[in-house]
Amino acid sequence: MFVDTHTHLDFDIYDEDREKVIQRAIENQVIAIITIGTDVETSKQAILLAEKYASIFASVGIHPSDCANVKNKDFQFIRELASHEKVVAIGEVGLDYYHMHAEKEIQHSAFKNQIQIARELNLPLIIHNRDSHQDMLKVLKEENVKDIGGVMHSFTGDIDFLEKIISMNMHVSFTGNITFKKSTSDDLVKKAPVENLLLETDSPFMTPVPLRGKRNEPAFIVHTAKRIAELKEIDLELLGRITTENAKNLFKIDI
């Protein structure tokens, strides 16, 4: 059994067959899916999907690429949405120095505001980090995120960064790009402690081999899981059990 801890099922690319996508996930042993908000509107859509489908849960937050014009009222909306019974995390939040759709100061402020919301509501964080490793570590340390917990999704970096993230009571997850021929993540996957590991697709992005080039969806998580099991030299069923328990414990999901 698998839990897909990071999807974007509200995207319009699923409008014509969203129900079939969810059904295929169930048929492929995906017993729970977390669909992720990136601003107030998509956070609302994530909750609507979670209300409609028993196997879907929601995370709400404002992505660093969507925070340039954010107002205080938007953070209040996120806090109100986060009180919903099927919201299991605050995210996708964090820092993105690659796209830089918002200045660093604005990104830091938005990130810290939402860390505070997570702390107040006792919810874990789903964190986006791109080209911002040192500042990310600094913020996590300053905000004592070790007390909150969460996951660094679509993990990138070096072994030193991985070890520091793990020491902060964080989980990590890898996307389908670890299945690519030119992947440079093999050592990271091998070094990531299985007790700190989650599975994700980041649908509709990062479609794994052998389906690369197609729209990604939660049913495809098995291909990423197989590669992780291969690299870690453990049985796929065991990996599924451990990562499912990790997800249940972190997000307090009753499956």
N, C-alpha and C positions, 0 to 999 in steps of 0.2 A: 504494500500500500504506500502511496506517495501523497505528500502535501505540497502543492505549488504555492509557495509563499510570496510570489510576486508576479502579478499579471495586470494588464490594463484592459479588462473586458468591456469597459464602457466605450472604447474607441469605435468610431463609425465603421471601421473595417470589418467589424463583427455584426453589423446591423442586419444583414440578410440571413445569417445562420447562427446567431448567438446561442440559441437553445440547443442546436445540434452540436456546437462546439462544447458546451457544458456536458451534454450527454456522452459525447465521445470521451471526455475526460473521465467520467464515471466508469465507462466501459473499460477504460485502460487503468483502472485501480487508483485513480486520483480521488481520494476521499474527501479532500477539502482544498479550497482555492481562496487565496486572499487577493482581492482586486484593489488596486491602489489609486488613491486620489493624488492629483498633482496641483490642484487649486481648489477653490471653494466649490465650483460647479462640478468638477469631476469627482470630488469627494461626495457630493450629494448623489451623483449617479452610482458611485460604488455602493452606497448604502441602499439605494433602490434595488440594485441587483442582489445584495445580500438579503434583503427582505423577501425577494421573490424566490430565491433558491436556497434550500436548506444547506447545501454543501459549500456555499459561498459566504465569505466573511469580508469585511471592509477595513481599509486603513485610510485615514484622512490626514491631509496635510498640504502644504504649499511647497512645491519643488523650487530649488534655487534658481532655475531658469524661468520661473513664473512669479518671482517676488519683486520685480523691479518697481511695480506700481502698487504694491500691497499697502493696505491701510490697516489701522488698528482694529477696525470693525471686522476685517477679514479673519484676523486671528481669533476674535471672539466667536465668529461663525464656526471656525474649526473646532474651538473648544466645545461649543454647543453640539456640533455634529458628533464629536468624539464620545459623548455621553450615551449614544445609541448602543443598545445591547449587543449588536453584532459588529461593532467597531472594536478591533483587537489591537490596534497600534496607531501611532502617530507617524505619518510618512506618506509620501516620499519627501523627506527633508534632507538638508545637507548643504554641500558646497560644490560648485561646478566652475572651475577655472578654465575649462576648455572652450565652452560656448560663450561664457561671460555675457549672458543676457542681462545681468544685473551687476552693479559694482560690488566689490568684495565687502565693503562696509554694510551694504544693504543685505547681502547674503548672510553675513554673520549675524546681523540683528534678527533676521527672520528665523534662522536656525536656532538661535538661543531662545527666542520667544516660544518656539514650538517644543524645545526641550523642556521648558518650564511647564507647558501644558501637559506634556507626558508625565512629568513628575507629579503634578497636582492630581492627575487622574489615574496614576499608577498603571500607565500603559507603556509598553516597550516602543523603541524607535525603529523605523525602517529608514536607513540612511543611504543617501546618494553621495558618492565621492568621486570626483573626476579631476585629476591633476591638482589636487589640493591636499596632499597627504600630511604635510607638516602643519598646516593651519588646522586641518581636521583633528589631528592629535592634540593640538593646543586647546581647541574648543572643548573636545571631549574631556580633557583633564580639568580645565577651568570649571566646567559645568558638572563635574563629578558624575559623569554618565554611567560610571560603574555601578551606581546605586539604582539605575533605571533599567539598563540592559537593552538589547536590541540586536539588529542585524545590519552589517555592512553588505548591502546587496551588490550583485555583479562585481565581486571583489577583484581589485587590481592592486598592484604594488609589489614590493619585494618581501623577502622572508622577515626582515626586521620589522617592517610595517605590520605584517601579519601577526607576529608575536606580540607587538604592542597592543594591537586591537584586541587580541584574545585576552591579554592581561587585564583589559578594561571590562571584562564580563560581557563581551560582545560575541555574537555569532557571525559567521560569514556564509555567503552563498555564491555559487558560480553559475553563469549562464551557458547557453549552448555554444558559445565561442570556444570553450575548452575542448570541443570535439573537432575543431577546425584543424586542418593539416598543419598550418603554421602557428598553432597555439604556442604561447610561451608560458602557459600557466601550470604545466605539469608538476613542477616542484612545489608550487603553492598549494595545489590540491593535495599532494602527498603529505605536506607538512601541516595542513589544517587539521586540528584534532576532530575526530568524528563526533565527539560530544558537543562541539561548537558549530556543527555543520547543518545547514538547511538546504533544501532544494528549491529551485525557481526556474521559470522559463523566461520571465520578462516579456511575455507575449504582449504584442505581436512581433517583438524584436528578437534578434539573436537565435534564429531557428537553427537547431543542431543538425549536424550530419547524421543520417543521409538525406535529410529533407531541406537542407540549406537552399535558399532561394524562394521557398514557399512562406506564406504567412505562418508565424509561429502560433501555437495554441497549447493549453495545458496538457493535452493528451501526449504531447511530444516530450514530456519531461523524462520519460523512461530512457531516452537516448543519452541525455546528459547524466542521468543517474548511472547508466551502464558504464560510461567513461570514468566517472568518479570511482565506482566500485573496482574497475580495472586498475586504475592508478593506485588505489589504496590496497589492492589485493585482498578484497573482502567480497563476500557473497552479496549479490544484488538484493536479495530478500532481506539480509541483515542490514544493509545500508538503508533500505526502505523503512524497516522497523525503527532503527535508531533515529533517523532524521524526522520521522513522523512523531516520535516521542519528544524530540527536541522542539518541534513546532508546537505541539500540544502544550508543553510546559511553558515555553516562552510567551506564546500568545493567549494562553489560558483558554484554548479551544476544547470544547467538549465534543469529541467525535465518537 
